Amino acid sequence: MKRDIHGSAAALLARGVGRPRSEGTRTQILAATIRLLETRTVQSVSIEAIAREAGVGKATIYRWWDSKALVVIDAFMEHHIVKTPMPRNLPPGQAIASHLVSLIHEYSGWSGRIVAQIIAEGQPDLAVLRKFRERFHYGRRALVREVLEEWRVVDRIRAPENIETLAELLYAPVYMRLLTGTGPLDDRFAQEHINYVYTLLGAQAPDLAALGALTCGTPAESPVATR
């Protein structure tokens, strides 16, 4: 019996090669990665370990991600972003302070340890840093830039012409402490840093205790897609 080779090939192409990707499986893999990172370093976690913890094969992981670093970055993002919202129901100056404080609090613990290890992993492998910027940093930076531009218009703050410079002034000291350990990431640092920068801008720095009460339960920005 003569086989229709061309017809079979066309059918395969129509169905797609390999099993379809499951969002449930993706969530399962990210949750397994988070569990591993609670007790291990990024450097010590492997694709094999993630596959065992998630109860899937390595091939399943590679359907979603090209490397371990990308799995870790996406797992970090899903865990971290919901805990560092940019409240959109507050005036822009208060929203920036709230976001900055939540970032400092998160980076003082597990999230800070993970992001520092991701950055360290990217030193010998620039592709890791590029993916971290693409998947995490650029999206957050765009959101911060939007709120800073709004703040400049609403309150006429003394912001530099390039708003990116102001963003770096606000956030770079946090990463400095995170990566070099020059000081703690605590409430005192948060208040002193915000007071200083807001004074430079000619703006009134909010009281962080009062701000915490204002932002409790406020809606966050839309989640950032990971793929």
Secondary structure, 3 states (H helix, E strand, C coil): CCCCHHHHHHHHHHHCCCCCCCHHHHHHHHHHHHHHHCCCCCCCCCHHHHHHHHCCCHHHHHHHCCCHHHHHHHHHHHHHHHHCCCCCCCCHHHHHHHHHHHHHHHHCCHHHHHHHHHHHHCCCCHHHHHHHHHHHHHHHHHHHHHHHHHHHHHHCCCCCCCHHHHHHHHHHHHHHHHHHCCCCCCHHHHHHHHHHHHHHCCCCCCCHHHHHHHHCCCCCCCCCCCC
